[in-house]
Amino acid sequence: MQYKVIPFVATVQNSQGSEAAASQLQILIEQMSGKGWEYVRLESIETFVAGSNGCFGIGASPGGMTSFSMAVFKQP
């Protein structure tokens, strides 16, 4: 079995609701299905993003946690 993991970020305007995000995911699933990939699930991955030192400490930013959504597909 082969797996493919693709970052998924829905872009939703203020006037739109969850339907816009669902539609974008559906389009991705249909595109990948056309290439022979079967949708498995949407995963959330949390990671630590390092901060920057800035220039001589000026403009330094602290690190922090962030999360990414990943669409998982499989192919026999």
C-alpha positions as CSV (number, residue, x, y, z in Angstrom):
1,M,0.0,0.0,0.0
2,Q,1.2,3.5,-0.9
3,Y,0.3,6.6,1.0
4,K,0.4,10.3,0.0
5,V,0.0,13.1,2.5
6,I,-0.9,16.6,1.2
7,P,-1.1,19.8,3.3
8,F,-4.7,21.1,3.3
9,V,-5.6,24.7,4.2
10,A,-9.1,25.9,3.5
11,T,-9.5,29.6,2.6
12,V,-12.8,30.9,3.8
13,Q,-14.1,34.5,3.6
14,N,-15.9,36.1,6.5
15,S,-19.3,35.8,4.6
16,Q,-18.7,32.0,4.0
17,G,-19.3,29.2,6.4
18,S,-18.0,25.7,6.9
19,E,-19.6,24.8,3.5
20,A,-16.8,26.6,1.8
21,A,-14.1,24.6,3.6
22,A,-16.0,21.4,2.9
23,S,-16.3,22.2,-0.8
24,Q,-12.5,22.8,-1.0
25,L,-11.8,19.5,0.6
26,Q,-14.2,17.8,-1.7
27,I,-12.5,19.3,-4.7
28,L,-9.1,18.0,-3.4
29,I,-10.6,14.5,-2.8
30,E,-12.1,14.4,-6.3
31,Q,-8.8,15.6,-7.9
32,M,-6.8,12.9,-6.1
33,S,-9.5,10.3,-6.8
34,G,-9.1,11.0,-10.5
35,K,-5.4,10.2,-10.2
36,G,-6.2,6.8,-8.5
37,W,-5.8,7.9,-4.8
38,E,-8.4,7.0,-2.2
39,Y,-9.1,9.5,0.6
40,V,-8.4,8.1,4.1
41,R,-8.8,11.0,6.5
42,L,-7.7,14.5,7.5
43,E,-5.0,14.6,10.2
44,S,-3.9,17.5,12.4
45,I,-0.1,17.6,13.1
46,E,1.2,19.9,15.9
47,T,4.8,21.1,15.8
48,F,7.1,23.6,17.4
49,V,8.2,26.5,15.1
50,A,11.5,28.0,16.2
51,G,11.7,31.7,16.8
52,S,14.2,34.1,15.2
53,N,17.1,35.8,16.8
54,G,16.6,39.0,14.9
55,C,19.6,41.3,14.2
56,F,21.6,41.7,17.4
57,G,18.4,40.7,19.3
58,I,16.3,43.5,17.7
59,G,13.2,42.1,16.1
60,A,13.6,38.7,17.7
61,S,10.5,36.6,17.9
62,P,9.7,33.7,20.2
63,G,9.0,30.2,19.0
64,G,5.6,28.6,19.5
65,M,3.4,25.7,18.7
66,T,1.4,25.5,15.5
67,S,-0.7,22.9,13.8
68,F,-1.1,21.8,10.2
69,S,-4.0,19.9,8.5
70,M,-2.9,17.1,6.2
71,A,-5.1,15.1,3.8
72,V,-4.1,11.4,3.8
73,F,-4.7,9.3,0.6
74,K,-3.9,5.7,-0.1
75,Q,-3.3,3.6,-3.3
76,P,-3.2,-0.2,-3.4
